[in-house]
Amino acid sequence: MRVGVHVLFALLLALAAVLSWQGARYLEQEAPGGGWTENPAHPFLGEAAGYFPHDATPVRCLVLALTAALAACYLVGTTWDHRLAMGRTTRGPGALRGWWLAVVLVLWFALLMLSTDFLWLLFPLVFVIMHVAGDGWPGMAVVVATLVVGVAVPAFGLPVISDAEGWSVGGLIGPTIGVAFAVAVRHVYRALVEELERQREIARQLALTRARALSAENEAGRLAERERISREIHDTLAQGFNSVVLFSRAAGKALDSGDTRKAAERLGVIGEVAAENLAEARRLVAAGRSGAQAGRTGAKAGKGPQPAASGAGGAAAAAPAGPGLRARLEELAAATTRRFGLPVEVVVDPPGEVTGPPAEVLERVTRESLTNAVRHSGADRARVTLGVWEHEATLDIHDDGHGFDPDAVPEGHFGLAGLRDRAAEAGGSLAIDSSERGTTITARIPLAR
């Protein structure tokens, strides 16, 4: 809008100067018997000011000089204001703004005294006044005073170059309507600018909130991924290393007692567990690499970094296709009996098969429960019962050990907490019932049909 006002001011100033140059021709009427002629359009100037030289050149030169002065003064002020608004200078005009406005109005008043054509500048001057003096009462007072001058000068026939016949209704209503319209446009423009700034601030706040939410989401994803990896390491590699430690101690005792056959058996188990741990470590590495590759692909597609799948879903997706849950449970039970001497019975009732993420969760629950039974319960036997229903699968792992307090798990033991997290991530639940007669761990996992 500033550019439009400046362009309008320049055009009106140039047009008024041209019309004033042409209108000065009526001053060139020769007076009989002398070089002066009476100006009939100045009935209120009296004899001292009612006569002008019949040569219009001085008047024209004065119009051009004042026009050039007004144009130069206006250009200097608006250029400075534009540079300040664009950040090209940090030196504000300060009190010079008021003096600059006063000089512009004085030059305009002087031109108005020469020609009524310069009254047209009143419309863009309203915007300049309100920009410098403000939209409040000081600015409005200057606008009203300028309007009064703009109406009074032509009404009293003061301009030297004028074809006005003095006071008229049109001479009052026209400038008043123009000024009122300019004030209304100024206020509407200011309201639009304020609304635009408000919308920009809202957009900035939304962008900031979105960035914070994205950062929090990414941080939550990283924490969830760390927790998943920690759980995977605990349920696989840590359990395997624990078995290696136990069997290496047993092998050492067997060697000390001279039982080489038993020591060889223990060493064989150590090799078997180490091979399983190696395969599990490779699986975890492959899962991590595939998750990282998926994240890079998602970022290139404009979807942002994609965290690796967590919980049972991620583990199942990373694991290669294999036998169903029943076969895996039977294999796990046989391995537990062979390695630790704990008889484990597997029962499936009602019969059915579980695959995919639910099978992965239930296998992890069984592995951790049997490991705890071997290490801590002193049980003589254990029983794994799998039930496959229409909408969910249930798993009960019972041992006849001495039990424990589920609410008083020693520090540094994360297995039970990990089991609860796995079940919760799969949309299921896990319950622990333990007493002196034994421990039963029950897991319920919904099935996708």
Residue pairs with C-beta under 8 A, 6 or more apart in sequence:
1 127
1 189
2 78
2 82
2 131
5 124
5 127
5 128
6 74
6 78
6 124
8 123
8 124
9 74
9 121
9 124
9 125
9 128
10 71
12 120
12 121
12 123
12 124
13 67
13 70
13 71
13 74
13 118
13 121
15 117
15 120
16 67
16 111
16 115
16 117
16 118
16 120
16 121
17 63
17 64
17 67
19 115
19 117
20 60
20 63
20 111
20 114
20 115
20 117
20 118
20 161
21 60
21 63
21 64
23 115
23 117
23 161
23 162
23 163
24 56
24 59
24 60
24 63
24 161
25 56
26 161
26 163
27 37
27 39
27 52
27 53
27 54
27 55
27 56
27 59
27 160
27 161
28 54
28 55
28 56
29 37
29 54
30 37
30 54
31 37
31 38
31 54
35 53
35 54
35 55
36 51
36 52
36 53
36 54
37 51
37 52
37 54
38 50
38 51
39 45
39 50
39 51
39 52
39 160
41 157
41 162
41 163
41 164
41 165
42 49
42 50
42 157
42 158
42 160
43 50
43 157
43 166
44 156
44 157
44 158
45 157
45 158
52 59
52 160
59 114
59 160
59 161
62 114
63 111
63 114
63 115
63 161
66 107
66 110
66 111
66 114
67 111
69 107
70 104
70 107
70 108
70 111
73 100
73 103
73 104
73 107
74 104
76 100
77 93
77 97
77 100
77 104
80 89
80 93
81 93
81 131
83 89
84 90
84 91
84 92
84 93
93 100
97 132
98 132
98 133
100 132
101 128
101 129
101 132
101 133
101 142
104 125
104 128
105 125
105 129
105 146
108 118
108 121
108 125
109 149
109 153
111 118
111 121
112 118
112 119
112 149
112 150
112 153
112 154
112 159
113 153
113 158
113 159
113 160
114 159
114 160
114 161
115 159
115 160
115 161
115 162
116 153
116 154
116 159
116 161
116 162
116 163
116 164
117 161
119 150
119 153
119 154
119 175
122 146
122 147
122 150
122 175
122 178
122 179
123 178
123 179
123 181
123 182
124 182
125 146
126 143
126 146
126 179
126 182
126 183
126 186
127 182
127 185
127 186
129 139
129 142
129 143
129 146
130 139
130 140
130 143
130 183
130 186
132 139
133 139
133 142
135 186
135 187
135 190
140 183
143 179
143 183
146 179
147 175
147 176
147 179
150 175
151 171
151 172
151 175
151 176
153 159
154 162
154 164
154 171
155 164
155 166
155 167
155 168
155 171
155 172
156 166
156 167
157 164
157 165
157 166
164 171
214 304
218 305
218 307
221 305
221 307
222 307
224 307
224 310
225 291
225 307
225 308
225 310
227 310
227 421
228 308
228 310
228 311
228 314
229 284
229 288
230 414
230 418
231 414
231 418
231 421
231 422
232 284
232 315
233 284
234 414
234 415
234 418
235 364
235 367
235 368
235 415
235 418
236 277
236 280
236 284
237 277
237 280
237 281
237 284
239 367
239 368
239 371
240 273
240 274
240 276
240 277
240 280
241 277
242 371
242 375
243 269
243 270
243 273
243 339
244 270
244 273
244 274
244 277
247 266
247 267
247 269
247 270
247 273
247 339
248 266
248 270
250 262
250 266
251 262
251 263
251 266
251 267
251 270
252 263
254 260
254 262
254 263
254 266
255 263
269 338
269 339
273 339
283 318
283 319
284 318
286 318
287 308
287 314
287 315
287 317
287 318
288 308
290 308
290 318
291 307
291 308
291 309
291 314
292 308
294 306
294 308
295 305
295 306
295 307
295 308
297 306
298 304
298 305
298 306
299 305
299 306
308 314
309 317
309 318
310 425
311 357
311 361
311 421
311 422
311 425
311 426
312 357
312 358
312 360
312 361
312 364
312 422
312 425
312 426
313 357
313 425
313 426
315 357
315 360
315 364
316 356
316 357
316 359
316 360
319 360
322 328
323 331
324 353
324 354
324 355
324 359
325 353
325 354
325 355
325 358
325 359
325 362
325 363
325 386
325 393
326 346
326 348
326 353
326 354
326 386
328 359
328 363
329 346
329 362
329 363
329 366
329 384
329 386
330 346
332 344
332 363
332 366
332 367
332 370
333 344
333 345
333 346
333 370
333 384
334 344
336 342
336 344
336 370
336 374
336 382
337 343
337 344
340 374
342 370
342 373
342 374
342 379
342 380
342 381
342 382
343 380
343 381
343 382
344 370
344 381
344 382
344 383
344 384
345 381
345 382
345 383
345 384
346 384
346 386
347 383
347 384
347 385
347 386
348 385
348 386
348 387
348 388
349 385
349 386
349 387
350 387
350 388
350 389
351 388
352 388
352 389
352 393
353 388
354 362
354 386
354 388
354 393
354 447
356 448
357 426
358 393
358 426
358 445
358 446
358 447
358 448
361 422
361 423
361 426
361 428
361 443
361 445
362 386
362 393
362 395
362 443
362 445
364 419
364 422
365 395
365 397
365 419
365 422
365 423
365 430
365 441
365 443
366 384
366 395
366 397
368 415
368 416
368 418
368 419
369 397
369 399
369 419
369 441
370 382
370 384
370 397
371 415
372 415
372 416
373 379
373 382
373 397
373 399
373 401
373 439
376 401
376 404
377 399
377 401
377 402
377 403
377 404
377 438
377 439
378 401
378 402
379 399
379 400
379 401
379 438
380 400
381 399
381 400
382 397
382 398
382 399
382 400
383 396
383 397
383 398
383 399
384 395
384 396
384 397
385 394
385 395
385 396
385 397
385 398
386 393
386 394
386 395
387 393
387 394
387 395
387 396
388 447
389 447
390 447
390 449
391 446
391 447
391 449
392 428
392 444
392 445
392 446
392 447
393 444
393 445
393 447
394 442
394 443
394 444
394 445
395 442
395 443
395 445
396 440
396 441
396 442
397 440
397 441
398 438
398 439
398 440
398 441
399 438
399 439
400 437
400 438
401 438
401 439
402 436
403 434
403 435
403 436
403 437
403 438
403 439
404 434
404 439
405 434
406 416
406 432
406 434
409 416
409 417
416 432
419 430
419 441
419 443
420 430
422 430
423 429
423 430
423 443
423 444
423 445
424 430
426 445
426 446
427 445
427 446
428 443
428 444
428 445
428 446
429 443
429 444
430 441
430 442
430 443
430 444
431 441
431 442
431 443
432 439
432 440
432 441
432 442
433 439
433 440
433 441
433 442
434 440
